[in-house]
Amino acid sequence: GVEDAIARVKGDIADPDLSRLFENSYPNTLDTAVKWKGYAANNSDEELTFLITGDINAMWLRDSANQMQSYLPLLNASGSANSIASLYRGVINLQARYLITSPYCNSFQPPVESGIKPSPNPSSTGDTVFPTYNNQSVFECKYELDSLAAFLEVSTNYYNATQDIKFFGKHQWVDAVNAVMTVAEAMMTPTYAPNGSVNVSPYTFTRMTTRASETLENDGKGNPTQNGTGLIRSAFRPSDDATIFQLFIPANMMFSRYLASASEIMSQLYGCGDLASRMSTLASNLRGAINAYGIVNSMTHGSIYAYEVDGYGSQNIMDDANIPSLLSAPLIGYLDASDQVYQNTRKLLLSSDNPYFMRGPVINSIGGPHNGPGYAWPMASIVRILTSNDDAEITGTLKEIVSSTAGLGLIHESINSFNESDWTRQWFSWANGLFG
């Protein structure tokens, strides 16, 4: 199916560089990232797909959900083990297993059924994390709200394309959603109780590191968050960098949107009405909380969405390339691109008023602290295209992407905006699939 799509789309592309870049990038996940596919040891009907992020032999919840999203236009109902639908089911089933076992963690080791040995993670050997985890099943345990949202997203995508409601009642999906809800509700715990005493944080993380973005303030609790905001805390961003203020707006947007759609799946399963109602209520309440605390006033752009807030009035005005981002709000289905607050925010994000908008002769795009100032991410350029209806903006951004691969013909993680040959991660499956 993918090969047929490549032939069809290539036939409509006149530019040889664009044609070749599409041909290389679109099948990248299928060609390079399906490390193992099989069945659960205790259930011959439970498909499992171990989907690595690219150059790291581990499966991220967020990345794997997005890697599968690349093939969503080709997804249809199929019981065949040799189908896109089977790959989706395998990803959902394995993510469910991971979430039931270690719901605060973001990336995971191969399933035991694969026979692949766990990969060492030298960065995490000095980590002190609560709740504790087993490094034979977990690669890294950074709690990121968007990881939970990604599980709901890939589930929603599969259901909408296939209408395969029976799948969701078969294995561990309901238990995994219960685990997601438990974490989300726990992470609404503020720093202080009403009497001023310090609450026990449901999650803490510290790392021996020279990078501030790799560990959390206050002995792993993070910076304080105010009581009563109705927002869910996130210790880390989708870049795997620590949040400054833990009420991370893009992840709350994404979680609200896909919690609502997943609740519609849950409502169709026998005996799950109460859970579906709980999900729907939280999704709705999050929208109100985002409007109350996530929309702030900018001196030059009017009402905008903040990237992070703490409920005390502190706000972080920026955006990061990794999805979910503020720029991606229409892409994740949270709002329409015509939304005025989004348009105000977009103008700020794609200008020098965003501290992580990288400009230069090679590429102009949002980056982030993960690779630092000067490095623009093509991923953000792709998101810019997918959230625009301006032909000039789309064409100009597409030309920058095609012209900045250093002749290697794949989408990099980031590129020095003044030096095309200075890039990070030649093999970044998620970005390649997103471009395709």
DAMOVEN-V192048 format. One record per residue. N is the residue number from 1. RES is the residue in one letter. SS is DSSP state (hx for helix, st for strand, lp for the rest). Layout:
# DAMOVEN-V192048
n=[N,N]
res=[RES,RES]
ss=[SS,SS]
This chain:
# DAMOVEN-V192048
n=[1,2,3,4,5,6,7,8,9,10,11,12,13,14,15,16,17,18,19,20,21,22,23,24,25,26,27,28,29,30,31,32,33,34,35,36,37,38,39,40,41,42,43,44,45,46,47,48,49,50,51,52,53,54,55,56,57,58,59,60,61,62,63,64,65,66,67,68,69,70,71,72,73,74,75,76,77,78,79,80,81,82,83,84,85,86,87,88,89,90,91,92,93,94,95,96,97,98,99,100,101,102,103,104,105,106,107,108,109,110,111,112,113,114,115,116,117,118,119,120,121,122,123,124,125,126,127,128,129,130,131,132,133,134,135,136,137,138,139,140,141,142,143,144,145,146,147,148,149,150,151,152,153,154,155,156,157,158,159,160,161,162,163,164,165,166,167,168,169,170,171,172,173,174,175,176,177,178,179,180,181,182,183,184,185,186,187,188,189,190,191,192,193,194,195,196,197,198,199,200,201,202,203,204,205,206,207,208,209,210,211,212,213,214,215,216,217,218,219,220,221,222,223,224,225,226,227,228,229,230,231,232,233,234,235,236,237,238,239,240,241,242,243,244,245,246,247,248,249,250,251,252,253,254,255,256,257,258,259,260,261,262,263,264,265,266,267,268,269,270,271,272,273,274,275,276,277,278,279,280,281,282,283,284,285,286,287,288,289,290,291,292,293,294,295,296,297,298,299,300,301,302,303,304,305,306,307,308,309,310,311,312,313,314,315,316,317,318,319,320,321,322,323,324,325,326,327,328,329,330,331,332,333,334,335,336,337,338,339,340,341,342,343,344,345,346,347,348,349,350,351,352,353,354,355,356,357,358,359,360,361,362,363,364,365,366,367,368,369,370,371,372,373,374,375,376,377,378,379,380,381,382,383,384,385,386,387,388,389,390,391,392,393,394,395,396,397,398,399,400,401,402,403,404,405,406,407,408,409,410,411,412,413,414,415,416,417,418,419,420,421,422,423,424,425,426,427,428,429,430,431,432,433,434,435,436]
res=[G,V,E,D,A,I,A,R,V,K,G,D,I,A,D,P,D,L,S,R,L,F,E,N,S,Y,P,N,T,L,D,T,A,V,K,W,K,G,Y,A,A,N,N,S,D,E,E,L,T,F,L,I,T,G,D,I,N,A,M,W,L,R,D,S,A,N,Q,M,Q,S,Y,L,P,L,L,N,A,S,G,S,A,N,S,I,A,S,L,Y,R,G,V,I,N,L,Q,A,R,Y,L,I,T,S,P,Y,C,N,S,F,Q,P,P,V,E,S,G,I,K,P,S,P,N,P,S,S,T,G,D,T,V,F,P,T,Y,N,N,Q,S,V,F,E,C,K,Y,E,L,D,S,L,A,A,F,L,E,V,S,T,N,Y,Y,N,A,T,Q,D,I,K,F,F,G,K,H,Q,W,V,D,A,V,N,A,V,M,T,V,A,E,A,M,M,T,P,T,Y,A,P,N,G,S,V,N,V,S,P,Y,T,F,T,R,M,T,T,R,A,S,E,T,L,E,N,D,G,K,G,N,P,T,Q,N,G,T,G,L,I,R,S,A,F,R,P,S,D,D,A,T,I,F,Q,L,F,I,P,A,N,M,M,F,S,R,Y,L,A,S,A,S,E,I,M,S,Q,L,Y,G,C,G,D,L,A,S,R,M,S,T,L,A,S,N,L,R,G,A,I,N,A,Y,G,I,V,N,S,M,T,H,G,S,I,Y,A,Y,E,V,D,G,Y,G,S,Q,N,I,M,D,D,A,N,I,P,S,L,L,S,A,P,L,I,G,Y,L,D,A,S,D,Q,V,Y,Q,N,T,R,K,L,L,L,S,S,D,N,P,Y,F,M,R,G,P,V,I,N,S,I,G,G,P,H,N,G,P,G,Y,A,W,P,M,A,S,I,V,R,I,L,T,S,N,D,D,A,E,I,T,G,T,L,K,E,I,V,S,S,T,A,G,L,G,L,I,H,E,S,I,N,S,F,N,E,S,D,W,T,R,Q,W,F,S,W,A,N,G,L,F,G]
ss=[lp,hx,hx,hx,hx,hx,hx,hx,hx,hx,lp,lp,lp,lp,lp,hx,hx,hx,hx,hx,hx,hx,hx,hx,hx,hx,lp,hx,hx,hx,hx,hx,lp,st,st,st,st,st,st,st,lp,lp,st,st,st,st,st,st,st,st,st,lp,lp,st,lp,lp,lp,lp,st,st,hx,hx,hx,hx,hx,hx,hx,hx,hx,lp,lp,hx,hx,hx,lp,lp,lp,lp,lp,lp,lp,lp,lp,hx,hx,hx,hx,hx,hx,hx,hx,hx,hx,hx,hx,hx,hx,hx,hx,hx,hx,lp,lp,lp,lp,lp,st,st,lp,lp,lp,hx,hx,hx,lp,lp,lp,lp,lp,lp,lp,hx,hx,hx,lp,lp,lp,st,st,st,lp,lp,lp,lp,lp,lp,lp,st,st,st,lp,lp,lp,lp,hx,hx,hx,hx,hx,hx,hx,hx,hx,hx,hx,hx,hx,hx,hx,hx,hx,hx,lp,lp,hx,hx,hx,hx,lp,lp,lp,lp,hx,hx,hx,hx,hx,hx,hx,hx,hx,hx,hx,hx,hx,hx,lp,lp,lp,lp,lp,st,lp,lp,lp,lp,lp,st,lp,lp,lp,lp,lp,st,st,st,lp,lp,lp,lp,lp,hx,hx,hx,lp,lp,hx,hx,hx,hx,lp,lp,lp,lp,lp,lp,lp,lp,lp,lp,lp,lp,lp,lp,lp,st,lp,lp,lp,lp,lp,st,lp,lp,lp,lp,st,st,hx,hx,hx,hx,hx,hx,hx,hx,hx,hx,hx,hx,hx,hx,hx,hx,hx,hx,lp,lp,lp,lp,lp,lp,hx,hx,hx,hx,hx,hx,hx,hx,hx,hx,hx,hx,hx,hx,hx,hx,hx,hx,hx,hx,hx,hx,st,st,st,st,lp,lp,lp,st,st,st,st,lp,lp,st,st,lp,lp,lp,lp,lp,st,st,lp,lp,lp,lp,lp,lp,lp,lp,lp,lp,lp,lp,lp,lp,lp,lp,lp,lp,lp,lp,lp,lp,lp,hx,hx,hx,hx,hx,hx,hx,hx,hx,hx,lp,lp,lp,lp,lp,lp,lp,st,st,lp,lp,lp,lp,lp,lp,st,st,lp,lp,lp,lp,lp,lp,lp,lp,st,st,lp,hx,hx,hx,hx,hx,hx,hx,hx,hx,lp,lp,lp,lp,hx,hx,hx,hx,hx,hx,hx,hx,hx,hx,hx,hx,lp,lp,lp,lp,lp,lp,lp,lp,lp,lp,lp,st,st,st,lp,lp,st,st,st,st,st,st,lp,lp,lp,st,hx,hx,hx,hx,hx,hx,hx,lp]
